[in-house]
Amino acid sequence: MKKNIFYLILAFVALAIAGCKKSDFLQDGSFSGGNDITEAQLWANPDYARNFLNNVYAVLSDRYNLGDGALLASGSDEAVNSNQNSSISTLNNGTWSPVRTFDEVYADMYVGIRKANMFLEKVDGSAIVPIDEVLPANVAENQTYVAQIERLKGQAYFLRAFFQFELLKRYGSFPIVTKTLTINDNLDLPRNTFDQCIAQISADCEAAIARLPISPSDWNNVNRGRAAQTSAMALKSRMLLYAASPQYNSTGDVTKWQAAVDAAKRLMDTGKHGIYTSYPNIWLWNVSGAAYNNEVIFATQTLNTNTIESNNAPVSYDGAAGRTNPTQEMVDAFEMKTTGKPITDAASGYVATNPYANRDPRLAFAIMFNTASVQPIVTANNFKGKPVETFVGGKDGLGLNVNATKTGYYMRKYLSESAVWAGTATNIRRPWVFFRYAEILLNYAEALNEVQGVGGQTEILRVLNLIRNRTGVAMPLLQTTNPAGNGYVIPSKEEFRKRIRNERRVELCFEEQRFYDVRRWKEGEATFNKPVTGMRIVQLTPTTFSYTPFVVESRAFTARNYLYPIAQNELNKAPALGQNPGY
């Protein structure tokens, strides 16, 4: 009997089949609609069969706008959303619950898992025709049917692992589904254990690694955004770091930390990735179409948009919404450029009356502060050639209008000065980067410290300094000795831990890392369960200002908030899932 292959169960817990038009499911540019086709016809058509996998990739989504321009950063102590009524406030005010969810991806991830399962079940024997897609070009063994099918399977295994991990990091565990379920199957399945989920994702990562080109640079330009071995290695590195962390490793089992060390080192040893020379341009794709600098390991397809700027630029810039407002806590994490010391260190050189001078260059790359307040004035820190005025009464200042900054700061990271959103629009190509090499180095350093402590300090400092010594950043190198009287010597495992965590906080700010890092470190009650602050700046003369920290908003975090709630509508469909503790 003919079936419409473009109908799918949105999640295996669904009680009904959800319909989906073929133009929504397998659009390949040449398909113009028409009568429904059978599964056999789909897999017998080389274009339809190949584009089925492309549709699995389509489940990936960028994270620049989770609703009303919000980034997940505003659900942590990194930022506040300028719209005080934004639904992201649910994460911060104690109202997060099964009936009031945010970032609810449960059904979407199972859509992706189902599609990946279906592809893996059907691709053998399909009509897919080998194409020249990897480098070096025109190598005969790369263009056989078997080689092609294995590369396609490798991508499906990676994508399934990716979707599974998105469930794991939010909900703590999930029902493992590795086949295409139908309405005749039992859809009310309980969740597997955390360790079983880790094992499943690891197996899928290994299946991907066995079949894929080594890195993005081993695909040709047309296919550069597809998963590679290093994509799966990066996913496994992050997952095993989570598994070793206190949230999931309450006994401090060192073997789990060692597994995280090994996973990160495996990727490092490929030699395929490095630290890109320009921090601000990691996310901005070359307009000539040359995607993927060597730091990017896996990312979404490139978006051609200006909404990232219109959502987040300061309010005086053509009516931008100024949504993501970094907190004073985030600003204070950036060290002093001159000494490499935290601003809390009496010897750092920090001057409270000129707080943004001589700071880590990544501060200006990631955050817009009151430009005119930096003495001497550094015009390079302006935005679009104009100073940012966040002082009270300034054109971007506190209380200016409903969208104006609530903290005295705006986010700069991800934004392009070439984007135009008023009049004749100019869009900018960029992806959402899921994995980049700096994270792998930080994963490695953190795990190695937990295994070896100061015994591993030489290697730990080596990899941290690769990040700190990036062109344009060039922070003083962390040292084991201090002959020149500058730099920052780290005396103990505990101090190493603090230093590594702060380097991670600064380098990966606004990238959805801290939201999960504080949770996996089991520090949510201490870090997120307190007010976040901003800086009230008052202009005294054209070049002098006063600075007064103030509380922006209170925050609530309790033990239940380490995991997401299972949405009540999912529990209604599949009671065996069970709710996470406290909800």
C-alpha positions in Angstrom: 0.0 0.0 0.0 1.3 3.4 -0.9 2.3 5.6 2.0 3.2 9.2 2.0 6.8 9.2 3.1 6.6 12.9 4.0 4.3 12.0 6.9 6.2 11.4 10.1 5.7 11.0 13.8 6.9 14.2 15.3 8.2 12.3 18.3 8.0 8.7 19.2 5.9 9.7 22.2 3.3 11.2 19.9 -0.2 9.6 19.8 -0.9 10.6 16.2 0.9 10.9 13.0 1.7 14.5 12.0 1.4 15.4 8.3 4.1 17.3 6.5 4.0 18.5 2.9 6.7 17.1 0.6 7.9 20.7 -0.1 8.5 21.0 3.6 10.3 17.8 3.9 12.5 16.9 0.9 12.9 20.2 -1.0 15.8 19.8 -3.3 15.3 22.8 -5.6 13.9 20.9 -8.5 11.0 19.2 -6.8 7.8 21.1 -7.5 5.2 19.1 -5.7 2.6 16.8 -7.2 1.1 13.5 -6.2 2.4 11.7 -3.2 5.1 9.2 -3.8 5.8 5.8 -2.2 8.8 5.0 0.0 10.1 2.8 -2.8 9.9 5.6 -5.3 11.7 7.9 -2.9 14.7 5.7 -2.3 14.8 4.8 -6.0 15.3 8.4 -6.9 18.9 9.6 -6.4 18.0 13.2 -5.7 15.2 12.4 -3.2 17.3 9.8 -1.4 20.3 12.1 -1.1 18.2 15.1 0.0 16.6 13.0 2.8 19.9 13.3 4.6 20.0 17.0 3.9 16.6 17.2 5.6 18.1 15.6 8.7 20.6 18.5 8.8 17.6 20.9 8.6 16.6 20.0 12.1 19.7 21.9 13.3 18.9 25.5 14.1 20.9 28.5 15.0 20.7 29.9 18.5 20.7 33.6 17.9 17.1 34.1 18.7 15.2 31.9 21.2 12.3 34.3 21.1 12.1 38.1 21.1 15.8 38.2 20.2 16.9 36.4 23.4 20.1 34.4 23.6 20.5 31.7 26.3 23.1 33.9 27.8 20.3 36.0 29.4 19.3 32.8 31.2 22.6 32.9 33.1 24.7 35.5 34.9 26.2 36.5 31.5 23.4 38.9 30.5 20.0 40.4 31.0 17.4 40.7 28.2 16.3 44.3 27.7 12.7 43.2 27.3 11.7 42.6 30.9 8.6 40.7 29.7 10.7 38.2 27.6 9.8 34.6 28.2 13.5 33.9 28.9 12.8 35.4 32.3 11.2 32.1 33.1 14.7 30.7 33.6 15.6 33.3 36.2 12.5 34.1 38.3 11.6 30.7 39.7 8.6 30.1 37.5 10.2 27.5 35.2 7.9 24.5 35.3 6.4 21.7 33.2 3.6 24.0 32.1 5.9 27.0 31.6 8.8 25.8 29.6 11.5 27.6 27.6 13.9 26.3 24.9 11.6 23.3 24.7 13.3 21.1 22.0 12.1 17.6 23.1 9.9 16.9 20.1 12.2 18.5 17.6 15.2 16.4 18.7 13.1 13.3 18.2 12.1 14.5 14.7 15.8 14.6 13.9 16.4 11.2 15.6 13.6 9.6 13.6 14.8 11.0 10.3 18.4 9.8 11.0 17.1 6.3 11.9 15.0 6.2 8.8 17.9 7.2 6.6 20.2 4.5 8.2 17.5 1.9 7.6 16.9 2.8 4.0 20.1 4.1 2.5 21.6 0.7 1.7 20.4 -0.3 -1.8 19.1 3.2 -2.5 19.6 4.8 -5.9 22.1 7.4 -4.6 24.8 8.0 -7.2 28.4 8.6 -6.0 29.6 12.2 -6.4 33.0 13.9 -6.1 32.6 15.5 -2.6 35.9 15.0 -0.7 39.5 16.1 -1.2 41.6 15.3 -3.0 39.2 15.4 -5.9 38.7 12.7 -8.5 40.2 9.8 -6.3 38.5 6.7 -7.6 38.1 4.9 -4.3 36.3 8.0 -2.9 33.7 7.8 -5.6 32.5 4.2 -5.3 29.0 3.5 -4.2 30.2 1.9 -1.0 32.4 4.8 0.0 29.5 7.2 -0.7 27.0 5.3 1.4 29.4 5.0 4.3 30.1 8.8 4.3 26.3 9.4 4.3 25.8 6.9 7.1 28.6 8.6 9.1 26.7 11.9 8.9 23.5 10.3 10.0 25.2 8.7 13.0 26.8 12.0 14.0 23.5 13.9 13.7 21.7 11.3 15.7 24.4 11.6 18.4 24.1 15.4 18.3 20.3 15.3 18.8 20.7 12.8 21.6 23.2 14.9 23.4 20.9 18.0 23.1 18.3 15.9 25.1 20.9 14.6 27.5 22.3 18.0 28.5 18.8 19.4 29.1 16.9 16.5 30.7 19.6 14.3 32.2 18.5 11.2 30.2 16.2 10.2 27.5 14.5 7.1 25.9 17.0 5.7 23.4 15.4 5.0 20.1 17.5 3.6 17.3 14.9 2.4 14.9 12.0 4.0 13.1 8.9 3.6 15.3 5.4 3.5 14.1 2.0 4.0 15.8 1.9 0.2 16.2 4.9 0.3 18.5 4.8 1.0 22.2 5.4 4.8 22.4 5.2 5.1 26.1 8.8 4.3 26.8 10.7 5.1 30.0 14.0 7.0 29.9 17.3 5.1 29.8 19.8 5.7 32.5 22.4 8.5 32.2 25.2 6.0 31.7 23.2 4.1 29.0 22.7 7.4 27.2 26.4 8.2 27.4 27.2 4.8 25.9 24.7 5.2 23.1 26.0 8.7 22.1 29.6 7.4 22.3 28.8 4.5 20.0 27.2 6.8 17.4 30.2 9.2 17.6 32.5 6.2 17.0 30.3 5.0 14.1 30.6 8.5 12.6 34.3 8.7 13.1 34.8 5.4 11.3 33.1 6.7 8.2 33.7 10.4 7.8 36.5 12.6 6.3 38.8 13.8 9.1 37.8 17.5 9.2 35.7 20.1 7.4 38.7 20.9 5.2 38.6 17.4 3.8 35.2 18.1 2.2 35.2 20.1 -1.0 33.9 23.7 -0.7 30.3 22.8 -1.6 30.2 20.2 1.2 32.3 22.0 3.8 29.5 22.4 6.3 28.9 18.6 6.6 29.9 16.6 9.7 33.5 15.3 9.8 35.4 13.0 12.2 36.5 16.1 14.3 32.8 17.1 14.6 32.1 13.7 16.3 35.3 14.0 18.3 34.2 17.4 19.6 30.8 16.2 20.5 32.3 13.3 22.4 34.8 15.6 24.1 32.0 17.9 25.4 29.8 15.0 26.5 32.6 13.2 28.4 33.5 16.5 30.1 29.9 16.8 31.3 29.9 13.1 32.4 33.1 13.7 34.5 31.8 16.9 36.1 30.3 17.0 39.7 26.7 17.1 38.4 27.0 13.6 37.1 30.2 12.4 38.9 29.5 13.0 42.5 32.2 10.7 43.7 34.9 12.4 41.6 35.8 9.3 39.7 39.1 10.2 38.1 38.7 7.7 35.3 35.9 9.8 34.0 38.1 12.8 33.9 40.8 10.8 32.2 38.3 9.8 29.5 37.5 13.5 28.9 41.3 14.2 28.7 41.7 11.4 26.1 38.7 12.6 24.0 40.0 16.1 23.7 43.5 15.1 23.0 42.3 12.8 20.3 41.0 15.7 18.4 44.0 17.9 19.2 46.3 15.2 17.8 44.6 15.3 14.4 46.4 18.6 13.8 43.4 19.7 11.7 42.3 22.6 13.8 43.9 25.6 15.4 43.2 29.0 17.0 42.0 31.5 14.3 43.9 34.7 14.1 40.9 37.1 14.4 38.6 36.5 17.4 35.8 38.8 16.2 35.7 37.1 12.8 35.3 33.5 13.9 31.6 33.8 13.3 31.6 36.1 10.2 31.9 34.0 7.0 34.1 35.2 4.2 31.9 37.0 1.7 33.6 35.2 -1.2 31.9 32.0 0.1 35.0 30.4 1.8 33.3 29.1 4.9 35.0 27.4 7.9 38.1 29.0 9.3 40.4 26.4 10.9 38.9 27.0 14.4 35.4 26.1 13.5 34.7 22.3 13.9 30.9 22.2 13.3 28.3 24.9 12.7 24.9 25.4 11.1 24.5 26.5 7.5 25.3 30.1 7.0 22.5 32.6 7.7 22.2 35.6 5.5 20.7 38.1 7.9 20.9 41.4 9.7 18.4 40.5 12.5 21.3 39.6 14.8 22.3 43.2 14.7 18.8 44.7 14.7 18.0 42.6 17.8 21.2 43.4 19.7 22.9 46.6 18.6 22.5 49.7 20.9 19.2 51.5 20.6 20.5 54.6 18.9 21.7 52.6 15.9 18.7 52.7 13.5 16.2 51.6 16.1 17.9 48.4 17.1 16.3 46.5 20.0 19.4 46.2 22.2 18.3 42.9 23.6 21.3 41.2 25.1 22.8 43.3 27.9 25.9 41.8 29.5 26.1 42.0 33.3 28.7 43.6 35.5 29.6 40.1 36.6 30.5 39.2 33.0 32.5 42.4 32.5 34.4 41.9 35.7 35.6 38.4 34.5 37.9 40.0 31.9 41.4 40.4 33.3 43.9 43.3 32.9 45.9 43.3 29.6 48.9 44.9 31.3 49.4 42.3 34.0 47.2 39.3 33.1 45.8 39.4 36.6 42.1 39.4 37.6 40.8 42.9 38.5 40.2 41.7 42.1 44.0 41.3 42.5 45.5 44.3 44.2 48.5 44.1 41.8 46.4 43.9 38.6 46.6 47.6 37.8 42.8 48.0 37.7 41.6 51.5 38.2 37.9 51.8 39.3 37.6 55.3 38.0 38.7 54.2 34.5 37.4 50.6 34.5 37.6 49.7 30.9 41.2 50.8 30.2 43.9 48.2 29.7 41.5 45.3 29.9 41.7 41.9 28.0 41.0 42.8 24.4 38.2 40.2 24.3 36.2 42.6 26.5 35.9 45.0 23.6 35.4 42.2 21.1 32.5 40.8 23.1 30.9 43.7 24.9 30.0 47.3 24.1 30.7 49.6 27.0 30.6 53.4 27.3 33.3 54.1 24.7 33.8 57.8 25.6 34.6 56.8 29.2 37.9 55.0 28.3 40.7 57.4 28.7 42.5 58.0 26.4 39.5 57.5 24.0 40.0 54.5 21.8 37.9 55.1 18.6 38.5 51.5 17.5 36.1 50.5 20.3 33.2 52.5 18.7 30.5 50.7 16.8 29.9 51.6 13.2 32.2 54.6 13.6 30.2 56.1 16.4 30.8 56.1 20.1 28.5 54.0 22.3 27.0 56.1 25.0 25.6 54.0 27.9 25.9 56.8 30.5 22.7 58.2 32.0 21.3 60.6 29.4 23.5 59.2 26.6 22.1 58.2 23.3 22.2 54.5 24.3 22.0 55.0 28.1 20.1 53.5 31.0 16.4 54.4 31.1 16.4 56.1 27.7 13.5 54.0 26.4 11.9 50.6 27.0 14.6 48.8 24.9 17.7 50.6 26.2 20.3 48.7 28.2 19.3 47.5 31.6 22.9 47.0 32.7 24.9 49.7 31.1 26.3 47.4 28.4 25.3 45.8 25.1 26.6 42.7 23.4 29.1 43.1 20.6 30.0 39.5 19.9 28.6 38.1 16.6 27.6 41.6 15.4 29.0 42.9 12.0 29.5 46.6 11.5 28.7 46.0 7.8 25.1 44.9 8.5 22.4 47.4 7.6 18.8 47.1 8.8 17.4 50.5 8.0 16.6 51.6 4.5 18.4 49.4 1.9 19.3 46.3 3.9 22.7 44.6 3.9 22.7 41.1 5.2 25.7 39.3 6.6 26.5 35.6 6.2 27.3 33.7 9.4 26.6 30.4 11.1 25.9 29.4 14.7 29.1 27.7 15.7 28.4 24.6 17.8 32.0 23.5 18.3 35.3 25.3 17.9 38.8 24.5 18.8 39.2 26.9 21.7 36.6 24.9 23.6 38.5 21.6 23.0 41.6 23.1 24.5 39.6 24.3 27.5 38.0 20.9 27.8 41.4 19.3 27.8 42.9 21.8 30.3 40.0 21.4 32.8 40.0 17.6 32.7 43.8 17.3 32.9 43.8 19.5 36.0 41.3 17.2 37.7 43.5 14.2 36.8 47.0 15.6 37.4 46.6 18.9 39.2 49.8 21.0 39.4 51.7 17.9 38.1 50.1 18.7 34.7 50.6 22.5 34.9 53.2 22.8 32.1 50.8 21.2 29.6 47.8 23.0 31.0 49.4 26.3 30.7 50.6 25.5 27.2 47.1 25.0 25.9 45.6 27.9 27.8 48.3 30.2 26.4 47.4 29.1 22.8 44.1 30.8 23.4 45.5 33.8 25.3 48.1 34.4 22.7 45.7 34.7 19.8 46.6 37.5 17.4 44.8 40.6 18.6 44.4 39.3 22.1 47.9 38.5 23.2 47.2 38.4 26.9 50.2 37.9 29.2 51.1 34.2 29.2 50.3 32.2 32.3 53.5 31.0 33.8 55.0 28.4 36.2 57.7 30.9 37.1 57.6 34.7 37.3 61.0 36.2 36.5 59.7 39.4 35.1 57.2 40.1 37.8 54.2 40.0 35.5 51.9 37.2 34.4 50.0 35.1 36.9 51.6 32.1 38.6 49.1 29.4 39.7 50.1 27.6 42.9 47.5 24.8 43.4 45.0 22.5 41.7 42.2 24.6 43.2 43.7 27.8 41.8 44.2 26.1 38.4 40.6 25.2 38.5 39.5 28.8 39.1 41.8 30.1 36.4 40.6 27.5 33.8 37.0 28.2 34.6 37.5 31.9 34.2 39.3 31.5 30.9 36.4 29.4 29.7 33.9 32.0 30.9 35.7 34.8 29.0 36.6 33.0 25.8 33.3 31.3 25.3 31.0 34.0 26.6 27.5 34.2 25.0 28.0 30.8 23.3 25.6 28.8 25.5 28.5 27.3 27.5 28.2 29.0 30.9 24.5 28.1 31.2 25.5 24.5 31.3 29.0 24.8 32.8 27.7 26.3 36.1 25.2 23.4 36.2 27.7 20.6 35.5 30.0 22.2 38.1 27.1 21.9 40.6 27.4 25.6 41.5 24.0 26.8 40.4 22.7 27.7 43.9 25.8 29.7 44.7 26.2 31.4 41.3 22.8 31.8 39.7 20.7 32.2 42.9 21.5 35.9 43.5 21.0 39.3 41.9 22.9 40.3 38.8 24.3 43.8 38.6 25.1 46.6 36.1 27.0 49.8 36.1 25.3 53.2 36.3 27.6 55.7 34.6 27.1 59.5 35.1 28.9 62.0 33.0 30.6 64.6 35.1 32.5 66.4 32.3 32.9 65.6 28.6 35.7 63.1 29.5 35.1 62.2 33.2 32.4 59.9 34.6 31.4 58.3 37.8 30.7 54.6 38.1 28.2 53.1 40.5 27.3 49.4 40.5 23.6 48.6 41.0 21.3 45.6 41.2 19.5 45.0 37.9 17.3 42.1 38.9 17.1 39.3 41.4 17.5 35.7 40.2 16.3 32.4 41.6 17.9 29.0 41.2 17.0 25.9 43.2 18.2 22.3 43.1 15.5 21.3 40.5 16.9 23.9 38.0 20.0 21.8 37.2 17.8 20.0 34.7 15.0 21.1 32.4 11.4 20.1 33.3 9.8 17.5 31.0 7.0 19.4 29.4 3.6 18.4 30.8 2.2 17.8 27.3 5.0 15.2 26.7 4.2 13.5 30.0 0.5 13.4 29.1 1.4 11.5 26.0 4.0 9.2 27.6 3.7 9.0 31.4 6.6 6.5 31.6 9.0 9.3 30.9 8.8 10.4 34.5 9.4 14.0 35.6 12.8 15.4 36.7 13.1 15.9 40.5 11.5 18.9 42.0 9.1 19.7 39.2 
